[in-house]
Amino acid sequence: MSILTRRAALFGASTVFATLRTTVGMAQSTGPYTLPPLAYGLDANEPFIDAMTMQIHHDRHHAAYVANLNNAVKDHPQLAALAPDALLGKLTEVPESIRTVVRNNAGGHVNHSMFWQVMGGKGGAPTGALAAAITRDFGDLATLQANFNKAGAGVFGSGWVFVTVTREGKLALLPRPNQDSPIIDGSRVLFGNDLWEHAYYLKYQNKRPDYLAAWWNVVDWSKIEGRYNQALAGTLAI
């Protein structure tokens, strides 16, 4: 294949991918809750998380949670007026007929919104007060990563593994099933990793431990440090 032909093929593939994302990927939803855009390109996490996984995960899976949540609250204006974290915090007040739908889809919305925030980086290590908190509560970063990966690998079926943070800055490891958010129980999430197969299956197939180990290479510690500072200030929402 000539260089010209190869370039034409690559251009054609990129055009098809862009068209797919525009016409098929991003589901439209009407309501108070919206799909947050990514702050980086779909390929920003390559080679550890491929662009196609990012496209499907963000534009389809997350968009579906948003659409389902909007549909659930469309006849409940008092609920629709709540921010998603406030909605999860008042889950016992949600009518039983839609409570499970709200739990699953509001949880999926806040979990993924956090997830996109803390990625797009180059890994490495935290600094400052967050680094000190990790050393205090886990021993060191390597121990936190090992325990986090072990907890994530041990989640049966679909779920998440989180590091939660209190207003005082104390950190804890918390695996959760399905799309259950720690916000339901009054906790706040510093960061977490998605363990649903759609987050990793195209690249890692059934090798979840490999995905967990690779994920640290795309963590943006500056964003996590920002979330830590928000937690200390009492302004961390999701």
N, C-alpha and C positions, 0 to 999 in steps of 0.2 A: 504494500500500500504506500503510495506517495505521501509526502508530508502534507501536500495540499488536500488530498483525499482524507487523510487522517484528521486534519483540522476541521474539515467539513463535517465528518462523522461526529467529532466531539461537539461541534457547535449544534448539530442536530439533536444530539442526546440532551445537551443542556437546555435547549429550547423546549423539548418534550417535557423535561422535568419541571421547568418553570410553568409551563402550561398546565401540567397535572396539578401543581400546587395551587394555581389560581382557580382552575375550573372545578376541581374535584376535592382538593384537600380541605380548605377552610369552610366548614359548615357555617351557615348563617344562622344566627339566633336573635330573637327579639325579646327583650326583657331587661331587667336591671343589671344582670350579671354579664360580663363580657370576657372574651378570650384575650389575655394579655399578650402583646406581641413579644417575640424573642428579641433580646437586646444584642444579638449576635447572629451571624449567618448559620444556616443549617449545617454547614461543614465545619463549624468552629471547633467541634469536639472530635474531629477526625484525628487519628485513625481509631480512637478508642470507642467512640460512638459514631456510627456512620450517618451520613446526611439523610438517607432514606428513612432510617429509624426515627430520626428527629422530626422529619416531615410528617410521617404517619402519626407519631406520638403526639406532637403538638397540634397539628392542623385537624386531626380526625378524633383521636381519643379524648384529648382535653376539650376540644370543641364540643364533643358529644356530652360531656359532663355539664358544660355550661348550658347547652340547649335543654337538656333534661331538667336541670335545676330551674331554669326560667319557666319551663312548662309546668313544673310542680307548684310554683308559687304564683302563677298567673291569676288565680282567683283568690289570692290571699294578700291583699295590699299591705297589711301590717308586717307580714313576713318579707315581702318583696322590698320593703323599705330598709331592711337590715343589711349591714355589711356581711359578707359570708362568714367571717369569724364570729360575729355576734349571733348569726343564725345558728351556727353549730353550738354556741354556748347556751342557747335557749332551746335546745332540741326537745326537751321534755314538754315544752309549751307548743310544739308543732302538732297539728292534728294527726292522730294516729293513722289516718288514711293515707297521708303523704310522708309520714315520718321516716320510713325506711328509704324512700326515694331521696328525700332531702339529705339524710345522713350519708348515703352513698355518693350522691352527686355534688353536694356542697363539700364533702370531704375530698372527693376527687379534684374539685376545683381549687381548693386551698392548697392541697398537697402538691399539685402540679405547678401552681403559681410560685410556690416556694422553690420547687425543684429547678425550674428554669432560671431563677435568680442566682442560685449558688453554683451553676455550671458556666461553661464558656471560658474557664481559666486554664492555667497551666500547671495546676497541682502545687507542689512545693510544701510549704509549712506556714502556719499562722505566726503572727508576731504579737508583741505587746500584751495587753491584758487578757486577750483570748488565749494566747499561748500559755500564759501563767495559769489560767483557769483549767485548761486541759491537763497540765502537769499536776495541778492540785487534785483534780477529780478522777483522773485516769492513770496517772503515773507519768506518761509521756505520750507523744503523738503516735508512736509506733504501737503502743499498747491499745490506745483508743481505736486505731485502724484495725488491729487484729480482732478486738472484741466486737467491733461494729461489723466486720466481715463475717465473723462466726455467727453473730445474731441474725444477720441478713440471710446467710445460707440456711439457717435453721427455721426460717419462717415457712410453714407448710402452705403450699399453694401460693396464692397471690397476697401481696401486702407491701409493707414499707418497713424500713429500719430508720429510726430518728435519733438525733441527739436533741434533747429538750433543754431549755434554759429557764431559770427562775428570774424574778426581778432582782434578786441579789447576785445573779451571775452563776449560780450553781448549775452544773451540767449533769445529765444522766442519759443513759442509753435506753431506748424504748422501741422494741419491735411491735408492730401492730398489723392485724389482718386486714385484708380487703382495702377499702379506702378510708378506714377509720382514722380520724385525725386526733392527736392528743388534745386539741382544742376542746373536744367534746367533754373532756375531764378537767378542763381548766388549765391545762399546760400550754406552753408555747414552744414552738419548734425552732431550734437554731439552724439545723440543716437535716437533710434526710435523703435516702436513696430509694428509688422506685424498684420494687421487686416483681412487678407484674411482667409476664413474659414478653409483652409487646415492647417493653423498655430495652430488651437486649437480644431477642431471639434471632433476628436476622443475621447478626454477627456471631453470637455466642451459642446459639441453639440451647441445649439443656445445661450448659456450663455456667450456671449462676455464679459460682465462686470466682471464675475468671473475670466475669463482668464486674463483680464487686471489687476485685483487686485493681482492675483497669480504671474504674470510675474515679479513683483518687487523682488520676492524671488530668482530669478536666475540672476539678474543683477550683473555684475562684475564692481564695481565702480572704481577699479584700472585701468581697460581698458578704461573706460570713462574719467577718469582723464588724462590718456595718450593722448586721442583724444583731450581733452581740451588744453593740452600743445601744441599739434601739431597745433591746430587752432591759438593759440597765436603766434606761430612761422611761420605761413603761410605755413605749410607743410601738412595740413590735406587734403587728396585727396578725399576719399569717405566716 
